[in-house]
Amino acid sequence: MVQRACAKVAGFKNLHKRLEKKIIVSGKSVSTLNNYMRCIAHLSLSFKCLPTELDLEQIEEYLLRVKMENKTPLESFFKHTVYGLRFLFRCEGLDDRAIRLPKMKRDNKLPVVLGRSEMKALLKVPDLLKHRVLIGLLYGCGLRCQEVRTLLIKDVDFERNMIHVRQSKGRKDRYVPLGVHLSRGLKAYLEAEHPHKWLFNGKDHREGFSQKGVQWVVREASKKIGIQKHVTVHTLRHTYATHLLEDGLDIVSIKELLGHGHIQTTMIYLHVAKSGRQAPFSPLDRLYEKV
């Protein structure tokens, strides 16, 4: 999408370079750059000009068109389009246009979480050891897609039984416990596959596993066991946090393990986990309990 816009829209290539510099300087991640540029490229290709050349009415018409699609994947596309345009306008000195874009309300939806039996089935079903270990790391360490893709072999510390997650969201490092099962699985995988540099090599061994590759592994595994829930790579991270909370780990420790910047982000799992002074129950069951 971005390459097509660079080739077909006058000035887009230079705009891309300017925004790339601004995003790097601001400390935002590569994935943020990719999300913003993909959305800005789509808008530019639609009108065959740069977004800065459009009037507010044209931008509002485009946003309405995206919003009216009403499909879940396009909800994030809409959000990244607004955020990307706001960032673009401010970088280009058009603050008055940035503030006239719609305000994005925080999504109050609770995350999808897998049960323990579902998680066991998901870990067991892949035919390849590489894919079983990949799913194991996503769940067992609560890693984001980008984090598992960029793990290096040297990031695994078997002596301390820890994994070093480097320069993740917010440019932060953190350590997460590896655990006995994952440690054993990773050793078997490394001995069998002999990956180079990256813990999970892509088709080209000079690069890590692709984002689409990771998504495919999780999607195919969930299909095989017939999970009806909408399972994504991030579902495994939500499940990790929820299971830790249910097993008694405090919310502050979970925040640090997840690499969240604010405790409010982690607090959502308090609404999902079956924990507390007494596990939640249905009063209907108590109604028919034997006296």
C-alpha positions in Angstrom: 0.0 0.0 0.0 2.8 2.5 1.0 4.9 1.5 -2.0 2.0 2.0 -4.3 1.4 5.5 -2.8 5.1 6.4 -3.2 4.9 5.4 -6.9 1.5 6.9 -7.8 1.0 10.0 -5.5 3.1 13.0 -6.1 5.1 14.0 -2.9 4.1 10.9 -0.9 7.6 9.5 -0.8 9.0 12.7 0.8 6.1 12.8 3.1 6.8 9.2 4.2 10.4 10.1 4.9 9.5 13.2 7.0 6.9 11.2 9.1 9.4 8.3 9.6 11.9 10.8 11.1 9.3 12.4 13.3 8.0 9.0 14.6 11.5 7.8 15.4 12.4 11.0 17.2 9.1 10.9 19.2 9.9 7.4 20.4 7.0 5.7 18.8 7.4 2.1 17.5 7.9 0.8 14.0 4.5 -0.8 14.1 3.0 2.6 14.8 4.7 4.0 11.8 3.5 1.1 9.6 -0.1 1.5 10.9 -0.2 5.2 10.3 1.5 5.1 6.9 -0.7 2.3 5.6 -3.8 4.3 6.5 -2.5 7.5 5.1 -1.4 5.7 1.9 -4.9 4.3 1.5 -6.4 7.8 1.8 -3.9 9.3 -0.6 -4.5 6.6 -3.2 -8.3 7.1 -2.9 -8.0 10.8 -3.7 -4.7 10.6 -5.8 -3.2 13.4 -3.7 -1.7 14.0 -0.2 -4.1 14.4 2.7 -2.8 17.9 3.3 -4.2 18.9 0.0 -7.8 17.8 0.9 -10.3 20.0 2.6 -12.1 18.9 5.8 -15.3 17.9 4.0 -13.4 15.4 1.8 -11.6 13.9 4.9 -15.0 13.6 6.7 -16.5 11.9 3.7 -13.7 9.4 3.6 -13.8 8.7 7.3 -17.6 8.2 7.1 -17.0 5.7 4.3 -14.5 3.7 6.4 -16.8 3.9 9.4 -19.9 2.7 7.5 -18.1 -0.6 6.5 -18.9 -1.7 10.1 -16.4 -4.6 10.2 -14.3 -5.4 13.2 -10.9 -5.2 11.3 -11.9 -1.8 10.0 -12.5 -0.5 13.4 -8.8 -0.4 14.1 -8.2 0.9 10.5 -10.5 3.8 11.3 -8.7 4.5 14.6 -5.3 4.4 13.0 -6.5 6.6 10.2 -7.6 9.3 12.6 -4.4 9.0 14.8 -2.2 9.0 11.7 -3.9 12.1 10.2 -3.7 13.9 13.6 0.0 13.1 13.8 0.6 14.1 10.2 -1.2 17.5 10.5 0.7 18.4 13.6 4.0 17.4 12.0 3.1 19.6 9.1 2.2 22.5 11.3 -1.6 22.2 10.7 -2.7 22.0 14.4 -6.1 23.6 13.6 -6.9 20.7 11.3 -5.6 18.1 13.8 -8.0 19.3 16.5 -11.0 19.2 14.1 -10.6 15.4 13.6 -13.1 13.3 15.6 -12.1 12.4 19.2 -11.5 8.6 19.7 -13.4 7.2 22.6 -11.6 4.4 24.6 -13.0 1.0 23.7 -14.8 -0.5 26.8 -15.0 -4.0 25.4 -13.6 -6.8 27.6 -10.9 -9.0 26.0 -11.6 -12.5 24.7 -9.9 -15.0 27.1 -9.4 -18.8 26.6 -10.2 -21.3 29.3 -7.4 -23.6 30.6 -8.7 -26.7 28.6 -8.9 -24.6 25.5 -5.3 -23.3 26.0 -4.0 -26.9 26.5 -5.7 -28.0 23.3 -4.3 -25.0 21.4 -0.7 -25.8 22.6 -1.1 -29.5 21.6 -2.6 -29.3 18.1 0.2 -27.8 15.9 2.1 -30.5 14.0 5.4 -28.6 14.0 7.4 -28.2 17.3 8.3 -24.6 16.1 4.6 -23.7 16.1 3.9 -25.3 19.5 6.8 -23.4 21.1 5.7 -20.2 19.4 2.2 -20.5 20.9 3.8 -21.5 24.2 5.8 -18.3 24.3 2.8 -16.1 23.4 0.8 -17.5 26.2 3.5 -18.6 28.7 5.3 -15.2 28.6 2.4 -12.9 27.6 4.3 -11.6 24.6 3.0 -9.3 21.9 3.2 -10.4 18.3 6.1 -7.9 17.6 7.9 -9.1 20.7 7.9 -12.8 19.8 8.9 -12.0 16.2 12.0 -10.0 17.2 13.3 -12.3 19.9 16.9 -13.3 19.5 18.4 -16.6 20.6 20.7 -14.6 23.0 17.5 -13.2 24.6 16.8 -16.6 26.2 18.6 -17.0 29.5 18.3 -20.7 30.5 20.5 -20.2 33.6 18.2 -17.6 35.1 15.2 -19.1 33.4 14.2 -15.7 32.0 13.5 -14.0 28.6 14.8 -10.5 27.9 12.2 -8.5 25.9 14.1 -5.6 24.3 12.8 -2.2 23.3 9.2 -3.1 23.1 6.2 -0.8 23.1 7.2 2.5 24.7 10.9 1.7 24.1 11.0 -0.3 27.3 13.0 -3.5 28.2 11.6 -6.1 30.6 12.4 -9.6 31.8 9.7 -12.3 32.0 10.0 -15.8 33.6 10.4 -18.6 31.2 9.1 -21.5 33.3 10.1 -25.2 33.4 7.8 -26.4 30.5 8.8 -23.6 28.1 12.5 -24.0 29.0 12.3 -27.7 28.1 10.4 -27.1 24.9 12.8 -24.3 23.8 15.8 -26.5 24.3 14.3 -29.3 22.2 13.3 -26.8 19.5 16.8 -25.2 19.4 18.5 -28.6 19.2 16.2 -29.8 16.4 15.8 -26.6 14.3 19.2 -24.7 14.8 17.7 -21.3 14.0 20.2 -18.5 13.1 20.2 -15.2 15.2 16.4 -15.0 15.5 14.6 -17.4 17.8 12.1 -17.9 15.0 13.5 -17.5 11.5 11.3 -16.6 8.6 11.6 -18.1 5.1 14.6 -15.9 4.7 16.9 -16.8 7.6 18.3 -13.3 7.7 14.9 -12.1 9.0 12.6 -13.1 11.8 9.2 -14.7 11.5 6.7 -12.4 9.7 3.6 -10.9 11.4 1.3 -12.8 9.0 3.2 -16.0 9.8 2.6 -15.7 13.6 -1.1 -14.8 13.0 -1.5 -17.8 10.7 -0.1 -20.2 13.3 -2.5 -19.1 15.9 -5.5 -18.9 13.5 -4.9 -22.4 12.2 -4.4 -23.9 15.6 -7.7 -22.4 16.8 -9.5 -23.7 13.7 -8.2 -27.2 14.2 -9.6 -27.5 17.7 -12.9 -25.7 16.8 -12.8 -22.8 19.1 -15.8 -20.6 18.5 -14.3 -17.5 20.1 -12.5 -14.9 18.0 -8.9 -15.9 18.7 -6.0 -13.6 17.7 -2.4 -13.5 18.7 -3.3 -10.9 21.4 -5.9 -13.3 22.8 -3.0 -15.4 24.2 -1.6 -12.3 26.0 -5.0 -11.5 27.5 -5.3 -15.2 28.6 -1.8 -15.1 30.2 -2.7 -12.0 32.3 -6.1 -13.4 33.3 -4.8 -16.8 34.3 -2.0 -15.1 36.4 -4.6 -13.0 38.2 -6.8 -16.1 38.8 -3.8 -17.9 40.2 -3.2 -15.2 42.8 -0.5 -12.9 41.3 -1.1 -9.3 42.2 -2.1 -6.7 39.6 1.0 -4.6 40.0 3.3 -7.6 39.2 1.1 -8.4 36.2 1.5 -4.8 35.0 5.3 -5.1 35.0 5.3 -8.5 33.3 3.1 -7.2 30.5 5.2 -4.0 30.1 2.2 -1.7 30.5 2.9 2.0 31.1 -0.1 2.6 33.3 -1.9 0.4 35.9 -5.3 1.4 34.4 -4.5 -0.6 31.3 -3.9 -3.7 33.4 -7.0 -3.2 35.6 -9.2 -4.4 32.8 -8.3 -8.0 33.7 -10.0 -7.5 37.1 -13.3 -7.5 35.2 -12.4 -10.8 33.4 -10.7 -13.0 36.0 -12.6 -15.3 38.2 -10.9 -14.2 41.4 -11.5 -12.2 44.5 -12.6 -13.0 48.1 -14.9 -15.6 46.6 -15.1 -16.8 43.0 -18.1 -15.4 41.2 -21.1 -17.8 40.9 -24.6 -17.9 39.6 -27.4 -17.5 42.2 -29.4 -20.0 40.2 -26.9 -22.8 41.3 -27.3 -21.7 45.0 -31.1 -21.8 44.6 -31.1 -25.5 43.7 -28.3 -26.6 46.1 -29.2 -29.5 48.3 -30.0 -28.3 51.8 
